[in-house]
Amino acid sequence: MAPTKTTSKLPSSIYNITPGTQLLVTLAGLDERLKTSFIGLERKRYFIFKTPKRKIHNGIYDYLYSGNEAKISFLYEGNIWGFASRIQAYTATPHPLVFVDFPSAIESHNLRKEHRIECYFPVQAFSGSDEYQAMILDLSRTGCGLSYSVSDPDKLPALGDTVSIECPLFGAMGEARIIGEVRRAACESNNIINLGLTFQELDSKVDQWIKNYVAQVIGLFSP
């Protein structure tokens, strides 16, 4: 696994992050990591995210005063990106938002241990009681990228939720469904859900099919 890297030249990930991407925020004085979602940014000026709901994080506004330290992290293309910042201000109405300083430096840590290949496999995805026509967009031996459309953006799975997939190509049907844990989740403006999944439970035959497929593709395109 690649070591953590710190750079003063900001990578494209900080500019390519899309609204709805889930964030983990730590505030000085509060011993808890808060889940929220990214809203927007202006280069060199500010970075905006939703304020966690008070009914979940009681007293959160006591830690959102101007100048308080904040640490923000998010997943992007197999890396954890994180930066330290300070609170600029927050708004309660018309929408609860938090403004923090735009980062001057950012750290990254590569999570991927496996080669990942691009693909376009139509599948059935199951999240909670809902079923979707979905597409696997990339695949490795240990996880995949999944995309599907929703009518309600509130259907975005949370980090740590499980999503199951039926994929006839790999024999992953019925009791042999692929089970994945959500490690990255974002909802695009057109109500397209994009998830990064880590496989949790794989039928032995499905596991072997996936490993063989990935190995064959890597072998074809390796120099």
PyRosetta script that sets phi, psi and omega in degrees:
from pyrosetta import init, pose_from_sequence

init()
pose = pose_from_sequence("MAPTKTTSKLPSSIYNITPGTQLLVTLAGLDERLKTSFIGLERKRYFIFKTPKRKIHNGIYDYLYSGNEAKISFLYEGNIWGFASRIQAYTATPHPLVFVDFPSAIESHNLRKEHRIECYFPVQAFSGSDEYQAMILDLSRTGCGLSYSVSDPDKLPALGDTVSIECPLFGAMGEARIIGEVRRAACESNNIINLGLTFQELDSKVDQWIKNYVAQVIGLFSP")
pose.set_psi(1, 136.2)
pose.set_omega(1, -177.4)
pose.set_phi(2, -68.9)
pose.set_psi(2, 145.8)
pose.set_omega(2, 179.3)
pose.set_phi(3, -72.8)
pose.set_psi(3, 166.5)
pose.set_omega(3, 175.6)
pose.set_phi(4, -67.1)
pose.set_psi(4, 138.5)
pose.set_omega(4, 178.9)
pose.set_phi(5, -122.5)
pose.set_psi(5, 142.0)
pose.set_omega(5, 175.3)
pose.set_phi(6, -118.3)
pose.set_psi(6, 135.3)
pose.set_omega(6, -178.9)
pose.set_phi(7, -136.8)
pose.set_psi(7, 140.5)
pose.set_omega(7, 175.9)
pose.set_phi(8, -88.0)
pose.set_psi(8, -20.7)
pose.set_omega(8, 173.3)
pose.set_phi(9, -87.6)
pose.set_psi(9, 110.9)
pose.set_omega(9, -171.3)
pose.set_phi(10, -66.6)
pose.set_psi(10, 131.7)
pose.set_omega(10, 179.2)
pose.set_phi(11, -74.8)
pose.set_psi(11, 167.1)
pose.set_omega(11, -177.5)
pose.set_phi(12, -64.0)
pose.set_psi(12, -21.5)
pose.set_omega(12, -177.0)
pose.set_phi(13, -57.8)
pose.set_psi(13, -34.8)
pose.set_omega(13, -177.8)
pose.set_phi(14, -71.0)
pose.set_psi(14, -24.6)
pose.set_omega(14, 178.9)
pose.set_phi(15, -93.6)
pose.set_psi(15, -24.0)
pose.set_omega(15, -178.1)
pose.set_phi(16, -89.4)
pose.set_psi(16, -8.6)
pose.set_omega(16, 178.9)
pose.set_phi(17, -57.4)
pose.set_psi(17, 134.5)
pose.set_omega(17, -174.0)
pose.set_phi(18, -104.0)
pose.set_psi(18, 148.3)
pose.set_omega(18, 176.4)
pose.set_phi(19, -54.2)
pose.set_psi(19, 136.2)
pose.set_omega(19, -178.1)
pose.set_phi(20, 100.5)
pose.set_psi(20, -15.4)
pose.set_omega(20, 177.3)
pose.set_phi(21, -59.9)
pose.set_psi(21, 133.4)
pose.set_omega(21, -178.2)
pose.set_phi(22, -76.4)
pose.set_psi(22, 139.6)
pose.set_omega(22, -179.8)
pose.set_phi(23, -120.7)
pose.set_psi(23, 155.6)
pose.set_omega(23, 166.9)
pose.set_phi(24, -115.3)
pose.set_psi(24, 126.0)
pose.set_omega(24, -175.1)
pose.set_phi(25, -122.0)
pose.set_psi(25, 132.3)
pose.set_omega(25, 173.9)
pose.set_phi(26, -116.9)
pose.set_psi(26, 128.0)
pose.set_omega(26, -179.7)
pose.set_phi(27, -108.3)
pose.set_psi(27, 138.0)
pose.set_omega(27, 178.0)
pose.set_phi(28, -58.6)
pose.set_psi(28, 132.0)
pose.set_omega(28, 179.8)
pose.set_phi(29, 93.4)
pose.set_psi(29, -9.9)
pose.set_omega(29, -179.4)
pose.set_phi(30, -121.8)
pose.set_psi(30, 113.0)
pose.set_omega(30, -174.8)
pose.set_phi(31, -85.1)
pose.set_psi(31, 65.9)
pose.set_omega(31, -177.6)
pose.set_phi(32, -162.8)
pose.set_psi(32, 139.7)
pose.set_omega(32, 173.7)
pose.set_phi(33, -92.7)
pose.set_psi(33, 127.0)
pose.set_omega(33, -174.3)
pose.set_phi(34, -102.0)
pose.set_psi(34, 133.7)
pose.set_omega(34, 175.8)
pose.set_phi(35, -89.0)
pose.set_psi(35, 133.2)
pose.set_omega(35, 176.9)
pose.set_phi(36, -154.5)
pose.set_psi(36, -167.1)
pose.set_omega(36, -178.8)
pose.set_phi(37, -138.5)
pose.set_psi(37, 149.4)
pose.set_omega(37, -178.0)
pose.set_phi(38, -73.4)
pose.set_psi(38, 140.7)
pose.set_omega(38, 178.9)
pose.set_phi(39, -111.1)
pose.set_psi(39, -50.9)
pose.set_omega(39, -177.4)
pose.set_phi(40, -179.5)
pose.set_psi(40, -179.5)
pose.set_omega(40, -179.8)
pose.set_phi(41, -156.9)
pose.set_psi(41, 161.1)
pose.set_omega(41, 166.1)
pose.set_phi(42, -129.7)
pose.set_psi(42, 124.3)
pose.set_omega(42, -174.4)
pose.set_phi(43, -52.5)
pose.set_psi(43, 133.1)
pose.set_omega(43, 176.1)
pose.set_phi(44, 67.9)
pose.set_psi(44, 4.3)
pose.set_omega(44, -177.6)
pose.set_phi(45, -120.8)
pose.set_psi(45, -57.6)
pose.set_omega(45, -176.6)
pose.set_phi(46, -157.7)
pose.set_psi(46, 163.9)
pose.set_omega(46, -179.9)
pose.set_phi(47, -134.1)
pose.set_psi(47, 130.5)
pose.set_omega(47, -171.0)
pose.set_phi(48, -120.0)
pose.set_psi(48, 137.2)
pose.set_omega(48, 172.1)
pose.set_phi(49, -140.0)
pose.set_psi(49, 162.7)
pose.set_omega(49, 179.0)
pose.set_phi(50, -68.7)
pose.set_psi(50, 144.2)
pose.set_omega(50, 173.8)
pose.set_phi(51, -77.0)
pose.set_psi(51, 128.5)
pose.set_omega(51, 175.9)
pose.set_phi(52, -56.7)
pose.set_psi(52, 144.5)
pose.set_omega(52, -177.4)
pose.set_phi(53, -64.7)
pose.set_psi(53, 138.4)
pose.set_omega(53, -176.7)
pose.set_phi(54, -66.1)
pose.set_psi(54, -30.2)
pose.set_omega(54, -178.9)
pose.set_phi(55, -68.0)
pose.set_psi(55, -20.5)
pose.set_omega(55, 177.1)
pose.set_phi(56, -93.4)
pose.set_psi(56, -43.7)
pose.set_omega(56, -178.0)
pose.set_phi(57, -118.8)
pose.set_psi(57, 79.6)
pose.set_omega(57, -175.7)
pose.set_phi(58, -61.1)
pose.set_psi(58, 133.5)
pose.set_omega(58, 177.7)
pose.set_phi(59, 81.5)
pose.set_psi(59, 14.9)
pose.set_omega(59, -176.3)
pose.set_phi(60, -61.0)
pose.set_psi(60, -33.2)
pose.set_omega(60, -175.9)
pose.set_phi(61, -66.7)
pose.set_psi(61, -20.3)
pose.set_omega(61, 177.4)
pose.set_phi(62, -65.1)
pose.set_psi(62, -18.0)
pose.set_omega(62, -176.5)
pose.set_phi(63, -110.0)
pose.set_psi(63, 7.3)
pose.set_omega(63, -177.9)
pose.set_phi(64, -104.1)
pose.set_psi(64, 25.9)
pose.set_omega(64, 179.7)
pose.set_phi(65, -75.5)
pose.set_psi(65, 152.3)
pose.set_omega(65, -178.6)
pose.set_phi(66, -57.6)
pose.set_psi(66, 128.4)
pose.set_omega(66, 177.9)
pose.set_phi(67, 98.5)
pose.set_psi(67, -14.4)
pose.set_omega(67, 179.2)
pose.set_phi(68, -66.6)
pose.set_psi(68, 145.7)
pose.set_omega(68, -177.2)
pose.set_phi(69, -78.2)
pose.set_psi(69, 144.2)
pose.set_omega(69, 178.3)
pose.set_phi(70, -139.7)
pose.set_psi(70, 143.9)
pose.set_omega(70, 173.6)
pose.set_phi(71, -119.1)
pose.set_psi(71, 127.9)
pose.set_omega(71, -175.7)
pose.set_phi(72, -120.2)
pose.set_psi(72, 134.8)
pose.set_omega(72, 176.6)
pose.set_phi(73, -137.5)
pose.set_psi(73, 153.6)
pose.set_omega(73, 179.4)
pose.set_phi(74, -157.7)
pose.set_psi(74, 162.3)
pose.set_omega(74, 178.2)
pose.set_phi(75, -98.5)
pose.set_psi(75, 136.9)
pose.set_omega(75, 176.2)
pose.set_phi(76, -151.1)
pose.set_psi(76, 118.2)
pose.set_omega(76, 176.7)
pose.set_phi(77, 49.7)
pose.set_psi(77, 49.0)
pose.set_omega(77, 173.8)
pose.set_phi(78, 81.5)
pose.set_psi(78, 4.8)
pose.set_omega(78, 178.4)
pose.set_phi(79, -119.9)
pose.set_psi(79, 144.8)
pose.set_omega(79, 167.0)
pose.set_phi(80, -88.5)
pose.set_psi(80, 124.6)
pose.set_omega(80, 176.6)
pose.set_phi(81, -110.6)
pose.set_psi(81, 138.5)
pose.set_omega(81, -179.4)
pose.set_phi(82, -147.9)
pose.set_psi(82, 150.8)
pose.set_omega(82, 177.3)
pose.set_phi(83, -151.5)
pose.set_psi(83, 155.0)
pose.set_omega(83, 176.3)
pose.set_phi(84, -95.8)
pose.set_psi(84, 143.9)
pose.set_omega(84, -177.2)
pose.set_phi(85, -151.3)
pose.set_psi(85, -174.5)
pose.set_omega(85, 175.6)
pose.set_phi(86, -135.2)
pose.set_psi(86, 146.7)
pose.set_omega(86, 178.6)
pose.set_phi(87, -66.4)
pose.set_psi(87, 132.5)
pose.set_omega(87, 171.4)
pose.set_phi(88, -93.1)
pose.set_psi(88, -51.6)
pose.set_omega(88, -178.2)
pose.set_phi(89, -170.6)
pose.set_psi(89, 168.7)
pose.set_omega(89, 171.9)
pose.set_phi(90, -136.9)
pose.set_psi(90, 156.8)
pose.set_omega(90, 176.0)
pose.set_phi(91, -120.6)
pose.set_psi(91, 141.4)
pose.set_omega(91, 176.4)
pose.set_phi(92, -99.1)
pose.set_psi(92, -30.9)
pose.set_omega(92, 179.0)
pose.set_phi(93, -136.8)
pose.set_psi(93, 151.8)
pose.set_omega(93, -2.4)
pose.set_phi(94, -74.4)
pose.set_psi(94, -12.8)
pose.set_omega(94, 178.2)
pose.set_phi(95, -137.2)
pose.set_psi(95, 138.9)
pose.set_omega(95, -179.1)
pose.set_phi(96, -76.5)
pose.set_psi(96, 107.2)
pose.set_omega(96, -176.6)
pose.set_phi(97, -130.7)
pose.set_psi(97, 153.6)
pose.set_omega(97, 176.3)
pose.set_phi(98, -121.6)
pose.set_psi(98, 132.3)
pose.set_omega(98, 176.1)
pose.set_phi(99, -106.9)
pose.set_psi(99, 129.2)
pose.set_omega(99, 175.0)
pose.set_phi(100, -126.1)
pose.set_psi(100, 163.9)
pose.set_omega(100, 178.4)
pose.set_phi(101, -61.1)
pose.set_psi(101, 142.0)
pose.set_omega(101, 174.2)
pose.set_phi(102, -67.1)
pose.set_psi(102, 138.6)
pose.set_omega(102, -174.3)
pose.set_phi(103, -67.4)
pose.set_psi(103, 146.1)
pose.set_omega(103, 173.5)
pose.set_phi(104, -99.4)
pose.set_psi(104, -17.1)
pose.set_omega(104, 176.9)
pose.set_phi(105, -150.7)
pose.set_psi(105, 156.0)
pose.set_omega(105, -176.9)
pose.set_phi(106, -144.7)
pose.set_psi(106, 144.6)
pose.set_omega(106, 178.4)
pose.set_phi(107, -106.4)
pose.set_psi(107, 150.5)
pose.set_omega(107, 176.0)
pose.set_phi(108, -134.9)
pose.set_psi(108, 150.3)
pose.set_omega(108, 176.4)
pose.set_phi(109, -140.0)
pose.set_psi(109, 122.0)
pose.set_omega(109, -176.7)
pose.set_phi(110, -78.4)
pose.set_psi(110, 122.9)
pose.set_omega(110, -179.9)
pose.set_phi(111, -92.2)
pose.set_psi(111, -17.0)
pose.set_omega(111, -170.0)
pose.set_phi(112, -80.9)
pose.set_psi(112, 126.0)
pose.set_omega(112, 175.7)
pose.set_phi(113, -102.2)
pose.set_psi(113, -11.9)
pose.set_omega(113, -172.8)
pose.set_phi(114, -121.0)
pose.set_psi(114, 153.3)
pose.set_omega(114, 171.1)
pose.set_phi(115, -65.0)
pose.set_psi(115, 142.4)
pose.set_omega(115, 179.2)
pose.set_phi(116, -121.3)
pose.set_psi(116, 132.4)
pose.set_omega(116, -178.3)
pose.set_phi(117, -115.8)
pose.set_psi(117, 147.3)
pose.set_omega(117, 175.9)
pose.set_phi(118, -80.1)
pose.set_psi(118, 144.3)
pose.set_omega(118, 179.7)
pose.set_phi(119, -160.1)
pose.set_psi(119, 171.9)
pose.set_omega(119, 178.3)
pose.set_phi(120, -141.1)
pose.set_psi(120, 85.2)
pose.set_omega(120, -178.1)
pose.set_phi(121, -108.0)
pose.set_psi(121, 118.4)
pose.set_omega(121, 174.0)
pose.set_phi(122, -70.8)
pose.set_psi(122, 132.9)
pose.set_omega(122, -177.0)
pose.set_phi(123, -143.1)
pose.set_psi(123, 170.2)
pose.set_omega(123, 169.7)
pose.set_phi(124, -103.2)
pose.set_psi(124, 129.6)
pose.set_omega(124, 179.6)
pose.set_phi(125, -115.1)
pose.set_psi(125, 143.7)
pose.set_omega(125, -178.3)
pose.set_phi(126, -127.7)
pose.set_psi(126, 119.7)
pose.set_omega(126, 179.5)
pose.set_phi(127, -128.0)
pose.set_psi(127, 113.1)
pose.set_omega(127, -173.9)
pose.set_phi(128, 62.5)
pose.set_psi(128, -126.9)
pose.set_omega(128, 179.0)
pose.set_phi(129, -96.2)
pose.set_psi(129, 5.2)
pose.set_omega(129, -175.8)
pose.set_phi(130, -100.4)
pose.set_psi(130, 147.8)
pose.set_omega(130, 178.8)
pose.set_phi(131, -124.0)
pose.set_psi(131, 139.1)
pose.set_omega(131, -175.6)
pose.set_phi(132, -135.7)
pose.set_psi(132, 146.6)
pose.set_omega(132, 165.1)
pose.set_phi(133, -77.5)
pose.set_psi(133, 120.1)
pose.set_omega(133, -171.6)
pose.set_phi(134, -131.7)
pose.set_psi(134, 176.2)
pose.set_omega(134, 180.0)
pose.set_phi(135, -137.6)
pose.set_psi(135, 128.6)
pose.set_omega(135, 169.6)
pose.set_phi(136, -81.9)
pose.set_psi(136, 122.4)
pose.set_omega(136, -174.8)
pose.set_phi(137, -100.7)
pose.set_psi(137, -23.9)
pose.set_omega(137, 174.2)
pose.set_phi(138, -152.8)
pose.set_psi(138, 158.0)
pose.set_omega(138, -170.4)
pose.set_phi(139, -149.0)
pose.set_psi(139, 139.4)
pose.set_omega(139, 170.1)
pose.set_phi(140, -134.4)
pose.set_psi(140, -178.2)
pose.set_omega(140, 178.6)
pose.set_phi(141, -68.7)
pose.set_psi(141, -18.7)
pose.set_omega(141, -173.0)
pose.set_phi(142, -119.6)
pose.set_psi(142, -0.3)
pose.set_omega(142, -178.7)
pose.set_phi(143, -177.4)
pose.set_psi(143, -178.3)
pose.set_omega(143, -179.0)
pose.set_phi(144, -156.7)
pose.set_psi(144, 165.4)
pose.set_omega(144, 170.1)
pose.set_phi(145, -102.3)
pose.set_psi(145, 134.5)
pose.set_omega(145, -174.7)
pose.set_phi(146, -128.4)
pose.set_psi(146, 140.0)
pose.set_omega(146, -179.3)
pose.set_phi(147, -137.0)
pose.set_psi(147, 139.6)
pose.set_omega(147, 175.4)
pose.set_phi(148, -160.3)
pose.set_psi(148, 162.2)
pose.set_omega(148, -178.5)
pose.set_phi(149, -100.1)
pose.set_psi(149, 150.3)
pose.set_omega(149, 178.9)
pose.set_phi(150, -133.0)
pose.set_psi(150, 156.2)
pose.set_omega(150, 175.0)
pose.set_phi(151, -87.7)
pose.set_psi(151, -22.7)
pose.set_omega(151, -177.9)
pose.set_phi(152, -123.7)
pose.set_psi(152, 111.6)
pose.set_omega(152, -178.3)
pose.set_phi(153, -62.9)
pose.set_psi(153, -17.2)
pose.set_omega(153, 176.7)
pose.set_phi(154, -70.2)
pose.set_psi(154, -6.8)
pose.set_omega(154, 177.5)
pose.set_phi(155, -78.9)
pose.set_psi(155, 2.7)
pose.set_omega(155, 179.5)
pose.set_phi(156, -60.4)
pose.set_psi(156, 121.4)
pose.set_omega(156, 177.6)
pose.set_phi(157, -63.9)
pose.set_psi(157, 151.7)
pose.set_omega(157, 177.7)
pose.set_phi(158, -88.2)
pose.set_psi(158, 157.9)
pose.set_omega(158, 174.1)
pose.set_phi(159, -58.9)
pose.set_psi(159, 133.2)
pose.set_omega(159, -178.4)
pose.set_phi(160, 96.4)
pose.set_psi(160, -16.7)
pose.set_omega(160, 175.5)
pose.set_phi(161, -67.5)
pose.set_psi(161, 161.4)
pose.set_omega(161, 176.2)
pose.set_phi(162, -108.8)
pose.set_psi(162, 143.1)
pose.set_omega(162, 176.3)
pose.set_phi(163, -128.7)
pose.set_psi(163, 135.2)
pose.set_omega(163, 178.1)
pose.set_phi(164, -108.1)
pose.set_psi(164, 151.7)
pose.set_omega(164, -173.8)
pose.set_phi(165, -133.2)
pose.set_psi(165, 135.0)
pose.set_omega(165, 169.3)
pose.set_phi(166, -106.7)
pose.set_psi(166, 123.3)
pose.set_omega(166, -177.4)
pose.set_phi(167, -135.1)
pose.set_psi(167, 103.0)
pose.set_omega(167, -177.7)
pose.set_phi(168, -58.0)
pose.set_psi(168, -32.2)
pose.set_omega(168, -177.8)
pose.set_phi(169, -56.1)
pose.set_psi(169, -35.9)
pose.set_omega(169, -178.4)
pose.set_phi(170, -105.3)
pose.set_psi(170, 11.1)
pose.set_omega(170, -179.6)
pose.set_phi(171, 69.4)
pose.set_psi(171, 19.5)
pose.set_omega(171, -177.3)
pose.set_phi(172, -89.1)
pose.set_psi(172, 78.3)
pose.set_omega(172, -177.1)
pose.set_phi(173, -129.6)
pose.set_psi(173, 150.6)
pose.set_omega(173, 176.2)
pose.set_phi(174, 58.6)
pose.set_psi(174, -125.9)
pose.set_omega(174, -178.7)
pose.set_phi(175, -68.4)
pose.set_psi(175, -13.5)
pose.set_omega(175, 179.3)
pose.set_phi(176, -95.6)
pose.set_psi(176, 16.7)
pose.set_omega(176, 177.5)
pose.set_phi(177, -53.9)
pose.set_psi(177, 150.4)
pose.set_omega(177, 172.5)
pose.set_phi(178, -80.1)
pose.set_psi(178, 130.8)
pose.set_omega(178, 176.7)
pose.set_phi(179, -110.5)
pose.set_psi(179, 125.5)
pose.set_omega(179, -179.2)
pose.set_phi(180, -127.6)
pose.set_psi(180, 145.5)
pose.set_omega(180, 174.8)
pose.set_phi(181, -94.9)
pose.set_psi(181, 134.2)
pose.set_omega(181, -178.8)
pose.set_phi(182, -73.0)
pose.set_psi(182, 119.1)
pose.set_omega(182, 177.4)
pose.set_phi(183, -111.1)
pose.set_psi(183, -17.9)
pose.set_omega(183, 176.7)
pose.set_phi(184, -145.0)
pose.set_psi(184, 136.7)
pose.set_omega(184, -178.4)
pose.set_phi(185, -148.1)
pose.set_psi(185, 130.6)
pose.set_omega(185, 177.6)
pose.set_phi(186, -149.0)
pose.set_psi(186, 146.3)
pose.set_omega(186, 176.1)
pose.set_phi(187, -117.3)
pose.set_psi(187, 118.3)
pose.set_omega(187, -179.2)
pose.set_phi(188, -75.6)
pose.set_psi(188, 168.8)
pose.set_omega(188, -176.7)
pose.set_phi(189, -63.9)
pose.set_psi(189, -22.6)
pose.set_omega(189, 178.9)
pose.set_phi(190, -94.7)
pose.set_psi(190, 21.2)
pose.set_omega(190, 178.0)
pose.set_phi(191, 64.0)
pose.set_psi(191, 31.8)
pose.set_omega(191, 172.4)
pose.set_phi(192, -94.5)
pose.set_psi(192, 122.5)
pose.set_omega(192, 177.3)
pose.set_phi(193, -88.3)
pose.set_psi(193, 129.6)
pose.set_omega(193, 174.4)
pose.set_phi(194, -120.2)
pose.set_psi(194, 122.0)
pose.set_omega(194, -177.1)
pose.set_phi(195, -121.3)
pose.set_psi(195, 146.6)
pose.set_omega(195, 167.1)
pose.set_phi(196, -109.9)
pose.set_psi(196, 122.3)
pose.set_omega(196, -174.6)
pose.set_phi(197, -115.9)
pose.set_psi(197, 141.4)
pose.set_omega(197, 168.9)
pose.set_phi(198, -106.6)
pose.set_psi(198, 125.9)
pose.set_omega(198, -177.6)
pose.set_phi(199, -64.0)
pose.set_psi(199, 133.6)
pose.set_omega(199, -179.8)
pose.set_phi(200, -108.8)
pose.set_psi(200, -43.0)
pose.set_omega(200, -178.0)
pose.set_phi(201, -135.1)
pose.set_psi(201, 120.0)
pose.set_omega(201, 178.7)
pose.set_phi(202, -127.9)
pose.set_psi(202, 131.2)
pose.set_omega(202, 169.5)
pose.set_phi(203, -58.2)
pose.set_psi(203, 142.1)
pose.set_omega(203, -174.4)
pose.set_phi(204, -58.5)
pose.set_psi(204, -38.4)
pose.set_omega(204, 179.5)
pose.set_phi(205, -70.9)
pose.set_psi(205, -39.8)
pose.set_omega(205, 177.4)
pose.set_phi(206, -63.1)
pose.set_psi(206, -43.7)
pose.set_omega(206, 178.7)
pose.set_phi(207, -56.8)
pose.set_psi(207, -44.1)
pose.set_omega(207, -178.8)
pose.set_phi(208, -68.8)
pose.set_psi(208, -38.5)
pose.set_omega(208, 176.8)
pose.set_phi(209, -59.3)
pose.set_psi(209, -46.3)
pose.set_omega(209, -178.7)
pose.set_phi(210, -64.8)
pose.set_psi(210, -46.5)
pose.set_omega(210, -179.8)
pose.set_phi(211, -60.3)
pose.set_psi(211, -42.9)
pose.set_omega(211, 179.9)
pose.set_phi(212, -65.0)
pose.set_psi(212, -42.7)
pose.set_omega(212, -178.8)
pose.set_phi(213, -63.1)
pose.set_psi(213, -48.8)
pose.set_omega(213, -179.2)
pose.set_phi(214, -61.1)
pose.set_psi(214, -43.3)
pose.set_omega(214, -179.6)
pose.set_phi(215, -63.0)
pose.set_psi(215, -40.3)
pose.set_omega(215, 180.0)
pose.set_phi(216, -65.1)
pose.set_psi(216, -43.9)
pose.set_omega(216, -179.4)
pose.set_phi(217, -65.6)
pose.set_psi(217, -44.2)
pose.set_omega(217, 178.8)
pose.set_phi(218, -61.4)
pose.set_psi(218, -39.9)
pose.set_omega(218, 179.1)
pose.set_phi(219, -64.1)
pose.set_psi(219, -36.3)
pose.set_omega(219, -179.5)
pose.set_phi(220, -67.4)
pose.set_psi(220, -35.6)
pose.set_omega(220, -173.0)
pose.set_phi(221, -104.8)
pose.set_psi(221, 0.5)
pose.set_omega(221, 177.1)
pose.set_phi(222, -77.6)
pose.set_psi(222, 144.1)
pose.set_omega(222, 179.7)
pose.set_phi(223, -68.8)
pose.dump_pdb("model.pdb")
